[in-house]
Amino acid sequence: MAGVNVKSEIKPLKRVLLHRPGNELLNLTPNTLEELLFDDIPFLKVAQEEHDAFAQALRDNGVEVVYLEDLMTEVLDQNPDVRETFLKQFIEEAGIRTDRYQKIIFDYLNDNYPENKDLVLKTMEGINLTELHTDKSNSLVDLVSEASKMVVAPMPNLYFTRDNFAMIGNGVSINRMYSVTRNRETIYGEYIFKYHPDFKDVPQYYSRYNTFHIEGGDILNINDHVLAVGISQRTEPDAIDALAHNIFNDETSPIDTILAFNIPNNRAMMHLDTVFTQIDTDKFTIHPGIMGPLTVFEITPEGDGIKVKEMTGKLEDILEKYVGVPVELIPCGGGDRIAAEREQWNDGSNTLCIAPGTVVVYERNDVTNKVLEEKGIKLVVIPSAELSRGRGGPRCMSMPIWRED
């Protein structure tokens, strides 16, 4: 199944991209949590067990699961000459600027990780100063640095595959991430969409080298004509402008309307998909904090450029207009303010729809889950004690590659 096809949030999911949490989580320390965007340190063994249960639940429902680390390994296996280019770029993007350290790290990775899969996992894990066995007698930095110093930072957010690139119809947006720590994660997407036989011909609507930030959690495919994008803490209006130009200029894309939702800028609502998510043809889960009037900008093509029109109104009226049927908004926590705040923190409305009316949810959000069941939604419940510490739900942890039309 080559290429990508995602024209909806709810059509039957056939192929999905995940990343199994790895040793990168072992390199989280209390004093690096903030910079690495974590509030707590997940217990890796249990996080992996939970993630495997998530992958298995998807397979049990007819979804093919592919892993980011495997796609990148396939790129390097099939293109042996790319390995050196990738390594040099990875080291440069890790902030290693001196020739001496670039060479030390290149040799260390190249010599100690001859197997491409091991190499890929190591680039995700990060490198500790003590691993490099440098001769301390000729370097002041080695003598004064703590033994726990990470020379190359880990990428612990990688298991949230939703954000670093996003499928839009038959194309992809390879995103420029908001935070320095996550910006390096998109390097794998760059190589996969350049070299992998399944993905190298996919139209690219955004480049990781663009100036402005955009993240996949802010991108929702409403239908084959309408795309919703959040203007959020992590996605800038300029990026949406550029994305719109590229999508409208692609003759193969049927998208003719982009809705830019202006959402509050805070940690509980960092992306559009933490604010509302479609779970059925006429149902959305929503964050109760968004119930008031909302500003939405409608972007449509005009000549070679775009036309932007401001719309105000209630969320359900705006969605109804574009979805084409009356919609029901189901508040996270069932409207109980305390339950809503707690379950929103654990991504109660961040569900992954695998078919209309069937969604993957975290077990811990039992108040929201009960409300969904009462509304006739079929739940695929997965364990979440450790995965949820990264502040992302089943939608954040998955990037649909193919949905049936």
C-alpha positions in Angstrom: 0.0 0.0 0.0 2.0 2.9 -1.3 1.2 6.6 -0.7 -1.1 8.1 1.9 -4.9 8.6 1.9 -6.4 10.5 4.9 -9.5 12.5 3.9 -11.3 12.2 7.2 -10.8 11.7 11.0 -13.3 8.9 11.2 -13.3 6.7 8.1 -12.1 3.1 8.6 -8.4 3.2 9.5 -6.3 0.7 7.5 -2.6 1.7 8.1 -1.1 3.8 11.0 2.3 5.0 12.0 3.5 4.5 15.6 6.8 4.8 17.5 7.3 2.3 20.4 8.7 4.2 23.4 12.4 3.4 23.8 15.5 4.1 25.8 15.0 7.9 25.1 12.7 7.8 28.1 15.5 6.6 30.3 17.4 9.7 29.5 14.8 12.0 31.1 16.0 13.4 34.4 14.2 15.7 36.8 16.3 18.7 35.8 15.7 18.2 32.0 11.9 17.5 32.2 10.8 21.0 31.4 13.1 21.5 28.4 12.1 18.1 27.1 8.4 18.9 27.6 7.5 16.3 30.2 5.8 16.8 33.5 6.9 13.5 34.9 9.1 10.5 34.0 7.2 7.5 32.6 8.3 4.0 33.8 9.7 2.6 30.5 8.9 -1.1 31.0 5.2 -0.4 31.7 5.0 2.3 29.0 6.2 -0.2 26.4 3.7 -2.8 27.6 0.9 -0.3 27.4 2.1 0.8 23.9 2.2 -2.8 22.7 -1.4 -3.2 24.0 -2.3 -0.1 21.9 -0.7 -1.5 18.8 -2.3 -4.9 19.3 -5.7 -3.3 19.8 -5.3 -1.6 16.5 -4.3 -4.9 14.8 -7.2 -6.7 16.3 -9.4 -4.1 14.6 -7.9 -4.6 11.2 -5.3 -1.9 11.2 -1.8 -2.4 9.8 0.7 -0.9 12.2 4.0 0.4 10.9 6.7 1.9 13.1 8.7 5.1 12.5 12.0 3.3 13.5 11.3 0.5 11.0 10.6 2.9 8.1 13.8 4.8 8.8 15.7 1.5 9.0 14.3 0.5 5.6 15.5 3.8 4.1 19.0 3.2 5.3 19.0 -0.5 4.4 17.8 0.2 0.8 20.1 3.2 0.3 23.5 2.4 2.0 25.0 5.7 0.7 22.4 7.7 2.7 23.7 6.5 6.1 26.6 8.8 6.2 24.6 11.8 5.0 21.9 11.1 7.6 24.4 10.7 10.4 26.2 14.0 9.6 22.9 15.9 9.4 21.7 14.3 12.6 24.9 15.3 14.5 24.7 18.9 13.1 21.0 19.2 14.1 21.9 17.9 17.5 23.8 21.1 18.0 27.3 19.6 17.7 29.2 22.4 16.1 32.9 21.6 16.7 34.8 19.5 14.2 36.4 17.5 17.0 33.1 16.4 18.6 31.4 15.9 15.2 34.1 13.4 14.3 34.0 11.7 17.7 30.3 11.3 17.6 30.2 10.2 14.0 32.9 7.5 14.6 31.2 6.4 17.8 27.8 5.9 16.1 29.1 4.5 12.9 31.5 2.0 14.5 29.3 0.9 17.4 26.0 0.6 15.6 26.7 -1.3 12.3 23.1 -2.4 12.1 20.8 0.3 10.8 17.9 -0.4 13.2 20.3 -0.1 16.2 21.7 3.1 14.8 18.2 4.6 14.3 17.1 3.7 17.9 20.4 5.2 19.2 19.8 8.5 17.5 16.5 8.6 19.2 17.9 7.7 22.6 20.6 10.3 22.8 24.3 10.1 23.8 25.9 10.5 27.2 29.3 12.1 27.6 30.7 9.0 29.4 29.8 6.8 26.3 32.3 8.6 24.1 35.5 7.5 26.0 37.3 10.7 25.0 40.8 11.3 26.2 40.1 13.7 29.1 43.7 14.9 29.3 43.2 17.1 26.2 39.9 18.7 26.8 38.7 21.0 29.5 35.0 20.4 28.7 35.4 16.7 29.5 37.0 17.4 32.8 34.5 19.9 34.1 31.3 18.2 32.8 29.1 16.1 34.9 29.1 12.4 34.1 25.3 12.6 33.4 25.7 15.3 30.8 23.9 14.4 27.5 26.1 15.4 24.6 23.2 14.6 22.3 19.8 15.1 23.8 17.2 12.3 23.7 13.9 12.6 21.8 11.4 11.4 24.4 8.4 12.9 22.6 8.8 10.7 19.6 6.0 8.3 20.6 3.6 11.1 19.8 3.9 10.5 16.1 1.0 12.8 15.3 3.0 16.0 15.5 6.1 15.8 13.4 4.3 15.3 10.1 0.7 15.1 9.2 -1.1 13.4 6.4 -3.5 15.7 4.5 -5.6 13.9 1.9 -3.0 12.3 -0.4 -0.2 14.7 0.7 1.9 15.4 3.8 3.0 18.4 5.8 6.5 17.8 7.2 6.3 20.2 10.1 8.5 22.7 11.8 8.0 22.1 15.4 7.4 24.7 18.1 10.1 23.7 20.5 13.8 23.2 19.9 13.8 19.8 21.5 11.1 18.5 19.1 12.3 20.1 15.9 14.9 17.4 15.5 12.2 14.7 15.4 11.2 15.6 11.9 14.5 14.4 10.4 13.1 10.9 10.1 10.1 12.2 8.1 12.5 14.1 5.8 14.3 10.9 4.9 11.2 8.7 4.7 9.4 11.0 2.4 12.5 11.5 0.3 13.7 7.9 -0.1 11.1 5.3 1.1 9.5 3.5 -1.8 6.0 3.8 -0.2 6.3 7.5 0.5 8.8 9.2 -1.8 6.1 10.3 -4.4 3.8 11.9 -1.8 3.2 15.6 -2.4 4.7 17.7 0.3 2.6 20.7 1.5 5.0 22.0 4.1 8.7 21.8 4.8 10.6 21.4 8.1 12.9 24.1 6.8 10.1 26.8 6.7 10.3 29.6 9.2 7.0 29.2 10.9 5.8 26.6 13.3 3.1 24.1 12.7 2.3 20.7 14.4 0.2 17.7 13.5 -2.0 17.9 16.6 -3.4 21.1 15.1 -4.4 19.5 11.8 -7.8 17.8 11.4 -9.1 16.4 8.1 -12.9 17.2 8.2 -13.6 15.7 4.8 -12.0 15.6 1.3 -12.9 19.3 0.8 -12.3 20.8 4.2 -9.3 20.9 6.5 -9.3 22.4 10.0 -6.1 23.8 11.5 -5.6 25.3 15.0 -3.9 28.6 15.6 -2.4 27.6 18.9 0.6 27.8 21.2 2.4 25.6 18.6 1.0 26.6 15.2 1.4 30.1 13.7 -1.0 31.8 11.3 1.9 32.4 8.8 2.4 28.6 8.6 -1.3 28.1 7.9 -1.1 30.7 5.1 1.8 28.9 3.5 0.1 25.5 3.9 -3.1 26.9 2.3 -1.1 28.2 -0.8 0.6 24.8 -1.3 -2.5 22.7 -0.9 -4.6 25.0 -3.2 -1.7 25.0 -5.8 -1.7 21.2 -5.9 -4.1 20.1 -8.7 -4.4 16.6 -7.2 -5.8 18.0 -3.9 -9.6 18.3 -3.6 -9.4 20.6 -0.5 -10.9 23.9 -1.3 -11.6 25.3 2.3 -9.2 25.6 5.3 -10.7 26.6 8.6 -8.3 28.2 11.0 -9.5 27.9 14.6 -8.1 30.4 17.0 -7.8 28.4 20.3 -6.6 29.5 23.8 -2.9 29.4 24.3 -2.3 27.1 27.3 -0.8 23.7 28.2 -4.2 21.9 28.5 -5.2 23.1 25.1 -1.9 23.0 23.3 -3.3 21.6 20.1 -6.6 21.7 18.3 -7.0 17.9 18.9 -7.0 18.5 22.6 -9.9 20.9 22.1 -12.2 18.9 19.9 -11.9 15.6 18.0 -14.4 14.0 15.7 -15.6 10.5 16.8 -18.5 9.8 14.5 -20.2 11.3 11.4 -22.1 13.7 13.7 -20.3 13.6 17.0 -17.3 15.4 18.4 -15.7 15.3 21.9 -14.8 18.8 23.1 -13.0 20.6 25.9 -15.7 22.4 28.1 -13.4 25.4 28.2 -14.1 26.1 24.5 -17.9 26.3 24.8 -18.2 30.1 24.3 -18.1 32.0 21.0 -15.1 31.0 18.8 -13.2 32.9 16.1 -12.7 30.9 13.0 -11.1 32.1 9.8 -12.3 30.5 6.5 -9.5 30.4 3.9 -10.4 29.7 0.3 -8.4 30.0 -3.0 -8.7 33.2 -4.9 -6.8 33.5 -8.2 -3.2 32.6 -7.4 -3.7 33.6 -3.8 -6.0 33.1 -0.9 -9.1 34.8 0.5 -9.6 34.9 4.3 -13.0 35.6 5.9 -13.5 35.9 9.7 -16.5 33.9 11.1 -17.8 34.0 14.6 -20.3 31.7 16.1 -20.8 28.7 18.2 -18.6 25.7 17.5 -21.5 23.4 16.7 -22.9 25.8 14.1 -19.6 26.3 12.4 -18.9 22.5 12.3 -22.5 21.8 11.1 -22.0 24.0 8.1 -18.9 22.1 6.9 -19.7 18.6 8.1 -23.1 18.8 6.5 -25.2 17.3 9.3 -26.4 18.5 12.7 -23.5 17.8 15.1 -23.5 16.9 18.8 -20.7 18.1 21.0 -19.8 15.8 23.9 -17.9 17.6 26.7 -14.9 15.8 28.3 -15.8 14.7 31.8 -19.5 14.8 30.9 -19.7 18.5 31.9 -18.4 17.9 35.5 -15.9 20.6 35.8 -13.4 18.8 38.1 -13.6 15.5 36.2 -13.2 17.5 32.9 -10.1 19.3 34.1 -8.6 16.1 35.4 -9.5 14.0 32.3 -8.5 16.8 29.9 -5.1 16.7 31.6 -5.0 13.0 30.7 -6.3 13.6 27.2 -9.9 12.6 27.7 -11.0 14.1 24.4 -7.8 13.1 22.5 -9.3 9.9 21.1 -8.3 8.0 18.0 -11.3 7.1 15.8 -10.7 3.9 13.9 -14.1 3.7 12.2 -17.2 5.9 12.5 -18.4 5.6 16.1 -15.5 3.4 17.2 -12.7 5.1 19.2 -9.5 4.2 21.1 -9.5 5.7 24.6 -7.4 5.7 27.7 -8.7 3.5 30.4 -8.1 6.1 33.1 -10.6 8.6 31.7 -13.6 6.6 33.0 -16.0 9.5 33.4 -15.6 10.6 29.8 -15.6 7.0 28.6 -18.9 6.3 30.4 -20.5 9.4 28.7 -19.2 8.2 25.3 -20.7 4.7 25.8 -24.1 6.3 26.8 -24.0 8.1 23.5 -23.6 4.8 21.6 -19.9 5.1 20.9 -18.0 1.8 20.8 -14.8 2.0 22.9 -11.5 0.3 22.4 -10.0 0.8 25.9 -6.2 0.7 26.4 -4.1 0.9 29.6 -2.6 4.3 30.2 -1.0 4.7 33.6 2.5 5.5 32.2 1.8 6.6 28.6 -0.4 9.4 29.8 2.5 11.0 31.7 3.8 12.4 28.4 0.5 14.5 28.1 -0.9 12.9 24.9 -3.7 10.5 24.2 -4.3 7.8 21.5 -4.7 10.4 18.8 -1.3 12.0 19.7 0.4 8.6 19.6 -0.8 7.7 16.1 -0.4 9.1 12.6 -3.0 7.6 10.2 -1.4 6.8 6.8 -4.5 5.3 5.1 -8.2 5.5 5.7 -10.7 3.9 3.4 -12.7 6.4 1.4 
